Amino acid sequence: MIGLLVSATFLLLDQWSKRAARQLVLEAGFSFAPFLRIRYVTNLNQIYRRAPARTALVLAWLASLASAITLHHFGAWFHSPIAVIGLGLAFGGAAGNLLDILRHNYVVDFVDLGWWPVFNLADVGIVGGLLLAFWR
């Protein structure tokens, strides 16, 4: 149950942050520090426009969720609270990017470190969540 709560909360936070970036930043952007700039970028990958690819992404998300639930249920993986929270973050982040693809045909990115491709909170949730899940 905690995983579902974490996932839903992180999905809402991700969508809120993307909406805030869209409304407040737009193309101008602003800097917090020399190493952190917030700017609105749309990741317009052509595959996001193809219906079969979008269907495949949804099916991959559902298959991943079913796999994680099965592994947890049968005692193979993901039993610590930290692992469950990590999975919640990862699935919430993946759902946030998937929702962007389904609604807009692109993913909204807004965190720019200068030396790394621009990313969003969903990406942080996916990578950080999986690290937590497999660490514990």
C-alpha positions as a printed NumPy array, in Angstrom:
array([[  0.   ,   0.   ,   0.   ],
       [  2.874,   2.37 ,   0.792],
       [  4.256,   1.84 ,  -2.733],
       [  0.954,   2.909,  -4.272],
       [  0.825,   6.019,  -2.076],
       [  4.427,   6.953,  -2.952],
       [  3.765,   6.346,  -6.648],
       [  0.592,   8.452,  -6.743],
       [  2.175,  11.264,  -4.718],
       [  5.263,  11.338,  -6.917],
       [  3.131,  11.288, -10.085],
       [  1.192,  14.308,  -8.827],
       [  4.415,  16.12 ,  -7.856],
       [  5.926,  15.399, -11.27 ],
       [  2.877,  16.659, -13.15 ],
       [  2.651,  19.759, -10.95 ],
       [  6.354,  20.559, -11.499],
       [  5.981,  20.223, -15.279],
       [  2.914,  22.46 , -15.27 ],
       [  4.759,  25.022, -13.13 ],
       [  7.738,  24.932, -15.485],
       [  5.414,  25.437, -18.458],
       [  3.603,  28.387, -16.879],
       [  6.433,  30.143, -15.065],
       [  9.566,  29.49 , -17.032],
       [  8.614,  28.974, -20.676],
       [ 11.568,  29.597, -22.964],
       [ 13.351,  32.273, -20.918],
       [ 14.395,  30.11 , -17.987],
       [ 16.261,  31.231, -14.912],
       [ 19.285,  30.171, -12.915],
       [ 19.432,  29.16 ,  -9.275],
       [ 23.198,  28.809,  -9.258],
       [ 25.985,  28.557, -11.822],
       [ 25.332,  24.817, -12.08 ],
       [ 21.495,  24.76 , -12.066],
       [ 19.227,  26.358, -14.628],
       [ 15.475,  25.837, -14.96 ],
       [ 14.217,  26.017, -18.527],
       [ 11.256,  24.521, -20.349],
       [ 12.169,  21.945, -23.011],
       [  9.948,  19.529, -24.906],
       [ 11.483,  16.183, -25.826],
       [  9.895,  15.621, -29.236],
       [ 10.968,  12.071, -30.011],
       [  9.219,  10.933, -33.211],
       [  8.345,   7.561, -31.704],
       [  6.007,   9.299, -29.239],
       [  3.702,  10.227, -32.145],
       [  3.193,   6.641, -33.337],
       [  0.173,   4.856, -31.881],
       [  1.764,   1.377, -31.879],
       [  4.816,   2.694, -30.029],
       [  2.629,   4.471, -27.48 ],
       [  0.661,   1.254, -26.952],
       [  3.924,  -0.653, -26.521],
       [  5.086,   1.856, -23.877],
       [  1.854,   1.41 , -21.907],
       [  2.143,  -2.381, -22.153],
       [  5.793,  -2.247, -21.041],
       [  4.812,  -0.128, -18.011],
       [  2.013,  -2.566, -17.112],
       [  4.272,  -5.609, -17.598],
       [  6.936,  -4.025, -15.382],
       [  4.357,  -3.315, -12.704],
       [  3.011,  -6.873, -12.876],
       [  6.558,  -8.25 , -12.663],
       [  7.412,  -6.155,  -9.597],
       [  4.181,  -7.164,  -7.857],
       [  4.806, -10.836,  -8.661],
       [  8.403, -10.707,  -7.408],
       [  7.256,  -9.031,  -4.198],
       [  4.319, -11.382,  -3.659],
       [  6.308, -14.587,  -4.112],
       [  9.118, -13.435,  -1.862],
       [ 11.877, -13.104,  -4.424],
       [ 12.517,  -9.335,  -4.236],
       [ 11.452,  -5.962,  -2.894],
       [ 10.468,  -6.748,   0.698],
       [ 12.109,  -3.906,   2.61 ],
       [ 10.161,  -0.662,   3.026],
       [ 12.997,   1.174,   1.246],
       [ 12.669,  -1.132,  -1.785],
       [  8.899,  -0.608,  -1.899],
       [  9.346,   3.173,  -1.69 ],
       [ 11.942,   2.957,  -4.46 ],
       [  9.538,   1.05 ,  -6.676],
       [  6.828,   3.604,  -5.928],
       [  9.147,   6.425,  -7.025],
       [ 10.195,   4.571, -10.177],
       [  6.656,   3.657, -11.238],
       [  5.336,   7.12 , -10.39 ],
       [  8.106,   8.723, -12.44 ],
       [  7.561,   6.369, -15.363],
       [  3.826,   7.057, -15.201],
       [  4.538,  10.808, -15.272],
       [  6.591,  10.592, -18.45 ],
       [  4.12 ,   8.131, -19.972],
       [  1.254,  10.501, -19.202],
       [  3.138,  13.296, -21.005],
       [  3.597,  11.064, -24.05 ],
       [ -0.064,  10.029, -24.106],
       [ -1.41 ,  13.566, -23.568],
       [  1.055,  15.721, -25.511],
       [  3.175,  13.406, -27.728],
       [  6.274,  14.726, -25.943],
       [  7.943,  14.719, -22.528],
       [  8.452,  17.985, -20.631],
       [ 11.974,  18.483, -19.266],
       [ 13.127,  21.492, -17.262],
       [ 16.171,  20.803, -15.045],
       [ 19.383,  21.845, -16.809],
       [ 22.742,  21.188, -15.14 ],
       [ 24.667,  22.367, -18.186],
       [ 26.825,  19.253, -18.45 ],
       [ 23.963,  16.713, -18.601],
       [ 20.903,  16.458, -20.874],
       [ 17.888,  18.405, -19.572],
       [ 15.635,  16.184, -17.423],
       [ 12.602,  16.3  , -15.093],
       [ 11.514,  14.999, -11.687],
       [ 10.093,  11.838, -13.262],
       [ 13.571,  10.953, -14.501],
       [ 14.974,  11.485, -11.001],
       [ 12.232,   9.241,  -9.576],
       [ 12.902,   6.485, -12.106],
       [ 16.671,   6.378, -11.631],
       [ 16.705,   7.094,  -7.881],
       [ 13.789,   4.765,  -7.229],
       [ 15.373,   1.851,  -9.055],
       [ 18.642,   2.42 ,  -7.221],
       [ 16.757,   2.268,  -3.922],
       [ 14.722,  -0.769,  -4.946],
       [ 17.705,  -2.849,  -6.001],
       [ 19.994,  -1.581,  -3.23 ],
       [ 17.738,  -2.998,  -0.503]])
